[in-house]
Amino acid sequence: MPPADAAIPRDGYTAEVIRAGLAAGLDAVGVAPAEPMLRARDAIRDRVARGFDAGMQFTFRNPERSTDPARAVRGARSMVVGARWYGSADDPPVPAGHGRFARYARGDHYGALRDALGSVRDRLRADGHLAVAFADDNSLVDREAAHLAGLGWFGKNAQILVRGLGSWVILGAVVTSADLDPSEAPVEDGCGACRRCIDACPTGAIVEPGVVDATRCLSWLAQKPGPFDPRYRDALGDRLYGCDDCQEPCPPARVAVARRQGAPAAASASVDVVALLEGSDEDVLAAMGRAYVADRNPDWVRRNALIVLGNSGVRDRRSLDAARRYEHHANPVLREQARWTLDRLGAPAGCKD
C-alpha cells in the first residue's frame, strides 16, 4: 500500500472520489474540510439549554465528539458526504386500524447508503488513505456535514434540502485523511418566505425557522421510551412510527418526487395495529424491520399501536379484545395506554360490551 498522497495527483482526484460515490448509488456527493463543526456544537448546546432535546441522546450525547471529525478518524483532513434519496409517490389511503410508517422507516434505505459509502471508503483506502464511513451514527452530525459539503441548505423544518432532491434524503459521510478539495459551500437558502412546513406540523414543534422542539415532535415521541405525552396522542393519529408532515408540503421535496416520474409507493407503508397487539415480541420487532426501537423493547411499539387503535374509531370485537389484553399488563405504561384506548373507543376498562 503506498503512503498517503503518493503518486496521486491532486488535480482531478477529488472529482474521481465524487464520481466513485455517484457510481456506487449516492444521489449527491460533496466534500467538506474535517474541521470542528462549531455552529452545530453551539446549536446542540442551545437546544439542550432550552429543553428542546427531550432526552435525545445520539449526537446530543457528546457534542464535542459528534461535531469534531478528527475525534472519529485520526489525522482526518476531509469529509466526503453523500445523500441517498428515499422519496416515493404519494401513499394510498391508510385503512382504518392500520398504523403508518414514515417513509424513511420503510425498507433498508440505510443499508444501501452504507454500501455506497463503503465503496468510497474502499477507494480511498486502496489509494493509501485512512477512511471510515459513518451513517446513522452518533459519531457525526451528518446534516451539518452535508451543509458544509455544499449538498444543500437547512430548511425551516431543520432538514437538509438537497438541490434537486429536497429533504427526502438520508445522509452519511466518509471521514478520511485524504486532503481533498472542498466543494463550494454553503448553498444559498432556497426557502425564502415559504413556511409550509411550519404550518403543517400538527403539534407546532417547529418553534422558529430551523428549530424543532423535540418535546412536541411526533417523530421523536413515537421513538422515545416511556409514556406517550397525553397532550399529543390525538395528534399522533394513525402514525405508528415517524412523521412526514413537515416534508410532504415542502415545494422542493414535491418537485423532486414529480421529477422522478413513476416513483413507486414504498412497501410496508402501514401495518394492522391489532395484529401487532396480538403478536409476540418477535412478531412486533420483525414488523419494525431495521427501524430504531428503544432498547429493542417491543412495548414501545405496542404503546404506539394502542394510541393508533384508539384514534382509529374501530371498535369491533377483535379491536376491543386486543386493547383489553393490556388492561393488566406487567408494564404500567401499557396498562394506562390501554385504559386511554378503551375510553376513546367508548368501551371503558372493565366493560364487557
NUDO-712596 format. One line per 5 residues: number of its first residue (from 1); for each residue x, y, z of C-alpha. Coordinates in steps of 0.25 Angstrom, whole numbers, plus 2048, in hexadecimal, padded with zeros to 3 digits. Each point is the difference from the previous one (the first is absolute). Example, Ala and Ser with C-alpha at 12.3 -4.5 7.8 and 13.67 -1.06 7.14 Angstrom:
residues 2
1	831/7EE/81F | 806/80E/7FE
//
This chain:
residues 353
1	800/800/800 | 806/80D/7FC | 801/80B/80B | 7F5/80B/800 | 800/809/7F4
6	80C/7F8/7F9 | 7FF/801/7F1 | 7F2/805/801 | 7FE/80E/7F9 | 7F8/80A/807
11	7FA/805/7F3 | 7F4/7F8/7FD | 801/7F6/80B | 7F4/806/808 | 7F8/7FF/7F4
16	803/7F2/7FF | 7FC/7FD/80E | 7F3/807/7FE | 7FD/7F8/7F3 | 803/7F3/808
21	7F5/804/80A | 7F6/803/7F5 | 803/7F3/7F8 | 7FE/7F9/80D | 7F2/805/802
26	801/80D/807 | 7F7/80B/7FA | 808/80C/805 | 80F/801/805 | 808/80B/805
31	80D/802/808 | 802/809/80C | 80C/802/809 | 801/7F7/80C | 800/80C/80A
36	7F8/801/80D | 7F2/804/7FC | 7FE/80B/80A | 7F3/805/7FB | 7FA/7F3/802
41	806/7FF/80E | 7FA/80D/804 | 7F3/7FC/7FB | 800/7F3/808 | 803/807/80D
46	7F5/80A/7FD | 7F6/7F6/7FE | 804/7F9/80D | 800/80D/807 | 7F1/803/7FB
51	7FB/7F2/804 | 7FE/7FC/7F1 | 808/7F4/800 | 7F5/7F8/808 | 80A/7F6/805
56	806/7FC/7F2 | 80E/7FB/800 | 806/7FC/7F3 | 809/80C/7FB | 7FA/808/80C
61	807/7F6/80A | 80E/806/7FE | 800/80C/7F6 | 80F/802/802 | 802/7F3/7F9
66	7F5/800/7F6 | 804/80D/7FB | 80F/7FD/7FE | 803/7F6/7F5 | 80E/7FF/805
71	7FB/7F9/80C | 7FA/7F5/7F7 | 80D/7FE/7F7 | 80E/804/804 | 806/80A/7F6
76	7F3/803/7F9 | 801/80A/7F6 | 7F3/7FF/7F8 | 7F2/7FB/800 | 7FA/7FA/7F4
81	7F1/802/802 | 7F5/7F8/7F9 | 7F1/801/7FF | 7F7/7F5/7FB | 7F1/803/7FC
86	7F5/7F8/806 | 7F4/807/7FB | 7F4/7F9/7FA | 7F3/803/7FA | 7F4/805/809
91	7FB/7F4/808 | 7F2/7FB/7FE | 7F6/802/80C | 804/7F8/80C | 7F5/7F6/804
96	7F9/803/80E | 807/7F8/80B | 80E/801/7F9 | 80C/808/804 | 808/807/7F7
101	80F/800/7FF | 808/80C/7FC | 807/7FF/7F2 | 80E/7FF/805 | 7FC/7F4/809
106	7FB/7F8/7F4 | 80A/7F6/7FB | 80F/800/803 | 804/80D/7FA | 80C/801/809
111	805/7F3/7FB | 801/806/7F2 | 806/80C/805 | 80B/7F9/808 | 803/7F7/7F4
116	803/80D/7F8 | 808/807/80A | 808/7F3/802 | 804/801/7F1 | 805/80E/802
121	807/7FB/80D | 807/7F4/7F9 | 804/809/7F4 | 807/80A/80A | 807/7F4/808
126	805/7FA/7F3 | 806/80D/7FD | 808/800/80D | 7F7/809/809 | 7F9/7FD/80D
131	7F1/800/7FE | 7F4/7FD/808 | 7F1/800/7FC | 7F5/805/809 | 7F1/7FF/7FE
136	7F5/802/80B | 80C/800/80A | 801/809/80C | 80F/803/7FD | 7FC/80B/7F6
141	7F5/80A/7FE | 7FD/7FD/7F1 | 7F7/80B/7FD | 80B/80A/803 | 80A/7F9/7F9
146	7F7/800/7F4 | 7FD/80F/801 | 80F/802/800 | 803/7F7/7F4 | 7F6/808/7F8
151	7F5/7F6/7FE | 7F5/809/805 | 7FB/80A/809 | 7F8/7FF/80E | 7F2/801/7FE
156	7F6/806/80A | 7FD/7F2/804 | 80F/7FE/804 | 801/7F6/7F5 | 80B/801/7F5
161	7FA/803/7F3 | 809/7FB/7F5 | 7FF/806/7F2 | 7F7/7F8/7F7 | 7FD/7F6/80B
166	7F9/808/80B | 800/7FB/80E | 7FD/7F1/7FC | 80E/7FC/803 | 808/7F8/80A
171	80F/805/802 | 80D/7FA/804 | 80F/803/7FE | 80E/7FA/7FE | 80A/807/809
176	80D/7FF/7FA | 80F/804/802 | 800/804/7F1 | 802/80E/7FD | 7F4/803/7F7
181	7FB/80D/7F9 | 7F4/805/807 | 7F3/802/7F9 | 7FA/80E/7FE | 7F8/802/80D
186	7F7/804/806 | 7F5/7FF/7F6 | 7F7/80C/800 | 7F3/7FF/808 | 7F4/7FC/7F7
191	7F5/801/809 | 7FD/80F/7FF | 7F3/804/807 | 7FA/7F2/7FF | 7FB/7FB/80D
196	7F8/7F4/7FC | 808/7F6/809 | 7FE/809/80C | 7F1/801/7FD | 7FF/7F1/7FD
201	806/7FB/80D | 7F4/7FA/808 | 806/804/80E | 807/80D/7FD | 80D/7F9/802
206	807/80A/7F7 | 801/80B/80A | 808/809/7F7 | 807/7FE/7F2 | 80A/7F5/801
211	7FD/7FD/80F | 7F8/7F4/804 | 7FB/7FD/80E | 801/7F1/801 | 7F7/800/80C
216	7F5/803/7F6 | 805/7F8/7F4 | 7F8/7F4/7FC | 80C/7F9/7F9 | 808/801/80D
221	7F4/7FD/80A | 7FD/7F3/7F8 | 80E/7FB/802 | 802/805/80F | 7FE/7F5/80A
226	7F6/802/80C | 7F3/806/800 | 7FB/808/7F4 | 7FD/80E/803 | 7F0/801/801
231	800/80E/7FA | 804/7FA/7F3 | 7F9/7F3/7FF | 7F5/805/7F7 | 80A/807/7F7
236	807/7F2/7FE | 7F4/7FC/7F8 | 804/7F3/7F8 | 80F/802/801 | 806/7F4/806
241	80F/804/7FD | 805/80D/7FC | 7F9/80D/7FA | 802/806/7F2 | 7F7/80B/801
246	80A/80B/800 | 806/7FA/7F3 | 7F4/7FD/7F8 | 7FC/80E/7FD | 80E/805/7FD
251	801/805/7F2 | 80E/7FB/7FD | 7FC/7F3/805 | 7F3/7FF/7F8 | 808/804/7F3
256	80A/7F5/803 | 7F5/7F6/800 | 7F9/806/7F4 | 80E/7FF/7F8 | 802/7F2/803
261	7F3/7FB/7F8 | 7FB/7F3/804 | 807/7FF/80D | 7F8/7F5/807 | 7FA/801/80E
266	809/7F9/80A | 7FD/7F2/805 | 7FB/7FE/80E | 7F9/80E/801 | 7F7/7FB/80B
271	7FD/7F5/80A | 7F4/7FA/807 | 801/805/80E | 7F7/7F5/806 | 80A/7F6/7FA
276	80B/807/807 | 7F9/800/80D | 7FD/7F1/7FE | 80E/7FC/7FC | 80C/7FB/807
281	80C/809/804 | 807/7F9/7F4 | 7F4/804/7F7 | 800/80E/804 | 80F/802/7FE
286	7FF/7F9/7F2 | 7F5/80A/7FC | 809/80B/803 | 80B/7FB/7F8 | 80D/808/802
291	7F9/80C/806 | 805/805/80D | 7F9/7FB/80C | 805/805/80D | 807/7F4/807
296	7FA/7F7/7F6 | 7F4/800/809 | 7F3/7FD/7F9 | 7F8/806/80A | 802/80E/7FB
301	7FB/7FB/7F2 | 7F4/7FA/807 | 7FE/80E/808 | 7FF/807/7F2 | 7F7/7F5/7FB
306	7F6/802/80B | 800/80F/7FD | 7FD/7FE/7F1 | 7F5/7F6/804 | 7FA/80A/809
311	801/80B/7F5 | 7FA/7F6/7F6 | 7F2/800/805 | 7FF/7F1/7FC | 7F9/7F9/80C
316	7FD/7F2/7FB | 802/7F4/809 | 80E/7FD/7FB | 805/80E/802 | 7F9/801/80E
321	806/7F3/804 | 80E/804/7FC | 7FF/80C/808 | 7FB/7F9/80C | 80C/7F6/800
326	808/80C/805 | 7F7/804/80C | 808/7F8/809 | 80D/7FF/7F9 | 80D/800/808
331	805/80D/7FA | 7F8/80C/807 | 802/808/7F3 | 7F8/7F6/7F8 | 7F5/7FF/80B
336	7FE/80F/800 | 800/800/7F1 | 7F6/7F5/7FF | 7F7/808/809 | 801/80C/7F7
341	7FD/7F8/7F4 | 7F4/7F9/805 | 7FB/80E/805 | 802/805/7F2 | 7F8/7F5/7FA
346	7F5/801/80A | 802/7F3/807 | 806/804/80D | 80A/7F7/807 | 7F8/7F4/807
351	7F4/802/7F7 | 7FD/7F3/7F8 | 7F6/806/7F6
//
